[in-house]
Amino acid sequence: MGVYYSNSENNQTGNVEAHVVKAIDTTAAGDTFIGALLSQLDFSFSNLESAISYANFASSLAVQKLGAVDSIPTEEEVKSKIKILANLAKIFFIRYYCRADNSLY
């Protein structure tokens, strides 16, 4: 699951995987996705994949809350959660792939 995209302007295609979450209410998922996508997408579509990733993440936050308007995350909420996940990924990588001196196994 996720988003398949195709940009005929530069022959760019790909798939952005969905975020696995426990969905409570999907009412605003599509609205959140489109709004988040358009808020990040460059006019040239040069950042299409990263804009889709951002929109996927925003939608994954929205479906974890009840309601329509109240479930749509703010830009600050989305970026804060992305930063938290990036830090956790960094900690995971260091813990499982680095020696005590931070060199790789």
C-alpha positions in Angstrom: 0.0 0.0 0.0 1.0 3.6 -0.4 1.1 6.0 -3.2 2.2 5.3 -6.8 3.1 8.4 -8.7 4.1 9.2 -12.3 5.3 12.5 -13.6 5.4 12.5 -17.4 7.3 15.9 -17.5 10.5 14.2 -16.4 9.7 10.5 -16.7 9.7 10.1 -12.9 7.8 7.3 -11.3 7.8 5.6 -8.0 6.0 4.4 -5.0 5.9 5.9 -1.5 5.1 3.4 1.2 2.2 4.0 3.6 2.8 4.5 7.3 1.3 1.7 9.4 -0.8 3.1 12.2 -3.9 2.1 14.1 -6.6 4.1 12.3 -9.5 5.3 14.5 -11.4 7.5 12.0 -10.5 8.0 8.3 -12.9 10.9 7.8 -10.3 13.6 7.0 -7.6 11.4 5.5 -8.0 12.5 1.9 -8.4 16.1 2.7 -5.3 16.0 4.9 -3.3 14.3 2.2 -4.3 16.8 -0.5 -3.7 19.8 1.7 -0.4 18.6 3.0 0.8 17.6 -0.5 -0.1 21.0 -2.0 1.5 22.8 1.0 4.8 21.2 0.2 4.8 20.6 -3.6 7.0 22.9 -5.7 5.4 24.4 -8.8 8.0 22.4 -10.9 7.1 19.1 -9.2 10.8 18.6 -8.6 10.1 17.5 -5.0 7.1 15.2 -5.8 8.3 12.2 -3.8 9.2 14.2 -0.7 5.9 16.1 -0.8 4.0 12.8 -1.1 6.0 11.4 1.9 5.0 14.5 3.9 1.4 14.1 2.9 1.4 10.4 3.7 2.8 11.2 7.2 0.2 14.0 7.8 -2.6 11.6 6.8 -1.3 8.9 9.1 -1.5 11.4 12.0 -5.1 12.5 11.0 -6.5 9.0 11.0 -5.4 8.4 14.6 -7.9 10.9 15.9 -11.7 11.2 15.8 -13.4 13.8 13.8 -12.8 15.8 10.6 -11.4 19.2 11.3 -10.0 18.4 14.8 -8.0 15.4 13.4 -6.1 17.4 10.7 -2.6 18.1 12.1 -1.0 21.5 11.9 2.3 21.9 10.0 4.1 22.2 13.3 2.6 18.9 14.6 3.6 17.1 11.4 7.2 18.5 11.5 7.5 17.8 15.2 6.5 14.2 14.7 8.8 13.8 11.8 11.7 15.2 13.9 10.9 12.7 16.7 10.9 9.8 14.3 14.2 10.9 12.7 15.8 11.1 16.1 14.5 7.6 17.0 15.8 6.2 13.7 19.2 7.7 14.5 19.2 6.2 17.9 18.2 2.8 16.5 20.9 3.0 13.8 23.6 3.9 16.4 22.5 1.2 18.9 22.3 -1.6 16.4 24.9 -0.8 13.7 27.7 1.1 15.5 30.4 0.0 17.9 31.1 1.9 21.1 33.5 4.2 19.1 30.7 5.0 16.6 32.4 3.0 13.8 30.2 0.6 11.8 30.2 -3.1 12.5 
